[in-house]
Amino acid sequence: MAQSTYPFGSVVFRVTMAFTMVLSGVLGLGIGSVRGQDSPIVTEEFIYDEAPFPQCHASTIEQTPSGLVAAWFGGTRESDPDVEIWCARMVDGRWTEPVSVADGVQSDEERFPCWNPVLHYHGERLTLYYKVGPNPREWWGMVKVSEDDGATWSEASRLPEGILGPIKNKPITLASGRIVSGSSTEHDGWRLHVEWSDDGGATWRRTDALNEKGVLESIQPTLLQQGDGRLRMLCRSHGTGRITTAFSDDDGETWSELQELSLPNPNSGIDGVSLANGSHALVYNHTPRGRSPLNLAISEDGETWWAGVVLVDESGAEFSYPAIIQTDDGLLHITYTWKRRRIRHVVVDPDRLESRPIEEGQWPRR
């Protein structure tokens, strides 16, 4: 098929490239290394160059009134007891030095690793969800809140029994004010469920498991809001080699049977976002195995996806566990694990994306 320009329209407001760069600095969105005017990649940078931990993983990013905030887990190695949740903020166009904001210390004699932070701004405060425990089969959900956009944090609280919080990807807030969060468990096969709160996160309810053990085993759903009022989940899968999907017609309380999409999944995390113009963006590894390349795809309906751009590609390297949001200026902000050593931040202008059919060799390069 011939190359076509994907029909992305204006999102919130559009500005010239030069003004976008100035505005980004003013709003604390950062400018990083600027790409050419024709590239959909506006800027890219490492959130930090040096840190007091050798490995990192599972980043999350959120916009607050003061600017961007990012978090991830870091320590000697994933699952080691010294793994903590680290955070950085965008201040005056630059990322602050990483600071530890949560650990898994239980007592003088007992300590567990932290896992999978998720940031969510709601109700004029920033919430940090994360996990603590010896492994993903036994971990539990924890939460902290910040009233100053991530500069300081409350004491940690444990989520209610049976509630794990968003397992990897950000919750979504519906027009009703309901917070809907994709979650999953791994102690009895890979099984999905959804949690929701109608009181700003004070109390939570959840679905039963949405898939049977051994049937399209999936975890870590990312949630999209479709124009027809339905919610769609896209999930990391185990053993299927494909991203899996399901729908909800009642704001997340019940879901359709899980099915496979055509998009590959090499047992690696994904994340998506519904855009202001009704379209959707998805970041994932478009490969049957390994965790490179890392790709950005676009869709009008969440079912049919088009190749947007290859974000990074290096044979044998790991670029994984992405997070993606759209900020108020319409730009896409993506963070991901860079070779387990650093967290990479990429800014993409969706109006510059040229879509192509997702076929071998059809991906637009940088």
C-alpha positions in Angstrom: 0.0 0.0 0.0 1.2 3.5 -0.7 2.2 5.8 2.1 -0.6 8.0 3.4 -0.9 10.8 5.8 -2.9 9.8 8.9 -5.8 12.1 9.6 -4.6 13.7 12.8 -6.3 17.1 13.3 -5.7 19.8 15.7 -5.4 18.8 19.3 -6.3 21.4 22.0 -4.2 24.1 20.3 -1.4 24.1 17.8 1.5 26.4 17.8 4.6 26.9 15.7 7.7 24.8 16.4 9.6 27.8 17.8 6.8 28.9 20.1 6.3 25.3 21.2 9.9 25.1 22.4 9.5 28.4 24.3 6.2 27.3 25.8 7.6 24.0 26.8 10.3 25.7 28.8 7.8 28.0 30.5 5.5 25.2 31.5 8.3 23.0 32.7 7.8 20.4 29.9 11.5 20.5 28.9 13.1 20.8 25.5 16.0 18.3 25.5 17.7 17.6 22.2 15.7 19.2 19.4 15.1 17.1 16.2 14.6 18.4 12.6 11.4 20.2 11.7 10.1 17.2 9.6 10.6 14.6 12.3 7.6 13.8 14.5 10.2 13.4 17.4 10.4 17.0 18.8 12.9 16.3 21.6 14.5 13.4 23.4 16.7 13.2 26.4 17.7 11.1 29.4 15.9 12.0 32.6 19.2 11.6 34.4 22.8 10.8 33.4 24.0 9.4 36.8 22.2 7.9 39.7 23.0 6.1 43.0 21.6 2.8 41.5 22.9 0.7 38.7 19.6 -0.5 37.2 16.2 1.0 36.6 12.9 0.0 35.0 9.1 0.6 34.8 8.8 4.4 34.4 5.7 6.5 34.6 5.0 10.1 33.7 2.3 12.6 34.5 1.6 16.3 33.9 0.8 18.5 36.9 0.1 22.3 37.1 3.8 22.8 37.9 5.1 20.6 35.1 6.0 17.0 34.3 6.8 14.4 37.0 8.3 11.0 36.3 9.0 8.0 38.5 10.5 4.5 38.1 12.0 1.8 40.3 15.8 1.6 40.7 18.3 -0.5 42.7 21.0 -3.1 42.3 18.8 -5.3 40.1 15.0 -5.9 39.7 13.7 -7.9 42.7 16.6 -7.0 44.9 15.6 -5.7 48.4 17.3 -2.3 47.8 15.0 -1.4 44.8 13.1 1.8 45.6 10.8 4.2 43.8 12.7 7.2 42.4 11.2 10.4 41.2 12.2 13.5 39.1 10.4 16.7 38.3 10.7 19.0 35.3 11.7 22.4 36.8 12.6 25.4 34.5 12.9 23.1 31.5 15.3 20.6 33.2 14.8 17.4 35.1 15.7 17.5 38.8 18.1 15.0 40.3 16.4 11.7 41.1 15.2 11.3 44.7 13.9 8.2 46.4 10.3 8.7 47.4 9.4 5.1 48.6 11.1 2.0 49.8 10.0 -1.5 51.0 11.5 -1.4 54.5 9.2 -3.3 56.8 11.4 -3.4 59.9 15.1 -3.4 60.9 15.3 -7.0 59.9 13.0 -7.1 56.8 13.0 -5.3 53.5 11.3 -6.0 50.2 11.8 -4.5 46.7 9.5 -1.9 45.2 7.8 -2.4 41.8 5.9 -0.6 39.0 5.2 3.0 40.1 2.2 4.7 38.5 1.5 8.4 38.7 -2.0 9.9 38.4 -3.1 13.5 38.8 -6.7 13.9 40.0 -8.5 16.2 42.3 -5.7 18.7 42.6 -3.2 16.2 43.9 -0.7 13.8 42.5 -1.1 10.1 43.5 1.7 7.6 43.4 0.7 3.9 43.3 3.4 1.2 43.6 3.9 -2.4 44.7 6.0 -3.8 47.5 6.8 -7.5 47.9 9.2 -10.3 47.2 7.9 -10.9 43.7 4.9 -10.2 41.5 3.0 -13.2 42.8 3.1 -12.0 46.4 3.3 -8.2 46.2 0.7 -5.8 47.5 -0.5 -2.3 46.6 0.8 0.9 48.2 -0.1 4.5 47.7 1.3 8.0 48.5 -0.1 11.4 47.6 1.5 14.8 47.0 -0.2 18.2 47.4 2.7 20.1 45.8 3.0 18.3 42.4 5.6 15.7 43.5 8.0 18.0 45.6 7.0 16.2 48.8 5.0 13.1 49.6 2.7 11.8 52.3 3.4 8.7 54.4 2.8 5.4 52.5 -0.5 3.6 53.0 -1.4 0.1 52.0 -4.3 -0.4 49.6 -7.3 -2.5 50.8 -7.0 -6.3 50.7 -7.7 -7.5 47.1 -6.9 -4.1 45.6 -3.5 -3.8 43.9 -3.9 -0.4 42.2 -2.9 0.2 38.6 -0.5 -2.6 37.9 1.7 -0.8 35.4 -0.2 1.7 33.4 -2.0 4.9 34.4 -5.7 5.0 35.4 -8.2 7.0 33.4 -10.7 9.5 34.8 -14.2 9.3 33.2 -16.5 12.3 32.7 -18.5 11.1 35.7 -15.4 11.5 37.9 -14.9 7.7 38.2 -11.3 6.6 38.2 -10.8 3.3 36.3 -7.6 1.3 36.8 -6.3 -1.7 34.9 -4.8 -4.4 37.1 -3.8 -8.0 37.1 -2.4 -10.9 39.1 0.3 -13.5 38.5 -0.1 -16.0 41.4 -2.7 -18.2 39.6 -1.7 -17.7 36.0 -1.7 -14.3 34.3 -5.2 -12.9 35.0 -6.7 -9.5 34.4 -9.1 -7.5 36.5 -10.2 -3.8 36.7 -10.6 -1.6 39.7 -12.6 1.6 40.0 -13.3 4.4 42.5 -16.2 6.8 42.6 -14.9 8.9 45.5 -11.5 10.1 44.2 -9.6 7.0 45.3 -10.9 6.9 48.9 -12.6 3.5 48.3 -12.3 0.9 45.6 -14.3 -1.9 43.9 -13.1 -4.4 41.4 -14.2 -7.0 38.9 -13.6 -10.7 39.2 -10.8 -12.1 37.0 -11.6 -11.4 33.3 -9.8 -14.5 31.9 -9.3 -18.1 32.9 -6.0 -19.5 33.9 -4.3 -20.8 30.7 -6.6 -18.9 28.4 -5.1 -15.9 26.7 -3.1 -15.2 29.8 -2.5 -11.4 30.0 -1.5 -8.7 32.4 -0.9 -5.0 32.7 -3.9 -3.5 30.8 -3.7 0.0 29.3 -7.1 1.7 29.0 -8.5 3.7 26.1 -11.7 5.8 26.0 -13.5 5.3 22.6 -15.8 7.8 20.9 -18.8 5.4 21.2 -18.6 5.5 25.0 -16.9 2.2 25.4 -13.7 1.5 27.2 -11.1 -0.7 25.6 -8.2 -2.5 27.2 -5.0 -3.5 25.5 -2.8 -6.0 27.3 0.6 -7.7 27.5 0.2 -11.4 26.9 2.0 -14.6 27.8 2.2 -17.4 25.2 0.0 -15.8 22.6 2.6 -13.6 20.9 -0.1 -10.9 20.4 -1.5 -8.0 22.3 -4.9 -8.9 23.7 -8.0 -6.7 24.0 -11.5 -6.4 25.5 -14.4 -3.9 25.8 -16.6 -2.5 28.5 -20.0 -0.8 27.9 -20.6 0.1 31.6 -17.6 2.2 32.7 -15.4 -0.7 33.5 -17.7 -2.9 35.7 -18.1 -5.7 33.1 -16.0 -6.7 30.1 -16.3 -8.6 26.9 -14.4 -11.8 26.3 -10.6 -11.3 25.8 -9.4 -11.5 22.2 -6.2 -11.2 20.2 -5.2 -8.1 18.2 -3.0 -8.4 15.1 -0.2 -6.5 16.9 2.7 -8.6 18.2 3.7 -8.8 21.8 7.0 -10.4 22.8 6.0 -10.7 26.5 6.8 -7.0 27.1 4.9 -4.1 28.6 2.9 -1.6 26.5 1.1 1.7 27.1 -1.5 3.7 25.2 -3.4 6.9 25.5 -6.6 8.3 24.0 -6.0 11.7 22.4 -7.9 14.9 22.5 -9.1 14.5 18.9 -10.6 11.0 19.6 -7.7 9.0 18.1 -5.4 6.7 20.1 -1.6 6.2 20.4 0.2 3.0 21.5 3.8 2.4 22.4 5.0 -1.2 22.3 7.8 -3.5 20.9 6.7 -4.4 17.4 8.6 -7.7 17.2 7.9 -11.4 17.9 10.8 -11.6 20.3 13.1 -9.3 22.2 12.6 -5.7 23.3 13.8 -3.7 20.4 12.6 -1.9 18.4 10.2 0.3 20.4 7.4 1.6 18.2 4.6 4.2 18.3 1.4 3.2 16.5 -1.8 5.2 15.9 -5.4 4.3 15.5 -8.8 5.9 15.1 -10.8 3.0 16.6 -8.4 1.1 18.8 -8.8 -1.9 16.6 -6.9 -1.1 13.4 -3.5 0.3 14.0 -1.1 2.1 11.7 2.7 2.4 11.9 3.6 5.9 13.3 7.3 5.9 13.9 10.1 3.8 15.3 11.3 5.5 18.5 14.5 3.5 18.9 16.0 0.3 17.4 19.2 -1.5 18.3 19.7 -5.2 17.8 20.1 -7.1 21.0 19.3 -4.1 23.3 16.4 -3.6 25.6 14.0 -0.6 25.2 10.9 -1.5 27.2 8.1 -0.7 29.6 6.9 2.5 28.0 4.6 5.1 29.5 2.7 7.7 27.4 0.6 10.8 28.0 -0.7 13.7 26.0 0.0 17.1 27.6 -2.2 20.2 27.3 -0.3 21.5 24.3 -1.2 18.3 22.4 2.3 16.8 22.4 2.9 13.2 23.3 5.4 12.5 26.1 6.9 9.0 26.3 9.3 7.5 28.8 10.8 4.1 28.6 13.6 1.8 30.0 16.8 2.4 28.2 19.0 -0.8 28.5 18.0 -1.0 32.2 20.5 1.7 32.9 18.5 5.0 32.4 15.1 6.4 31.7 14.6 8.0 28.3 12.1 10.8 27.7 10.8 11.5 24.1 8.4 14.2 23.0 6.4 13.5 19.8 4.2 15.8 17.8 1.2 13.7 16.6 0.4 16.1 13.8 3.7 15.2 12.1 3.1 11.4 12.1 2.8 9.8 8.7 1.0 6.5 9.0 1.7 3.4 7.0 0.2 -0.1 7.0 1.9 -2.1 9.7 3.9 -4.5 7.5 7.5 -5.6 7.6 9.7 -2.7 6.5 6.8 -0.2 6.4 7.6 1.6 9.6 8.6 5.2 9.2 12.1 5.8 10.5 13.3 8.7 12.6 
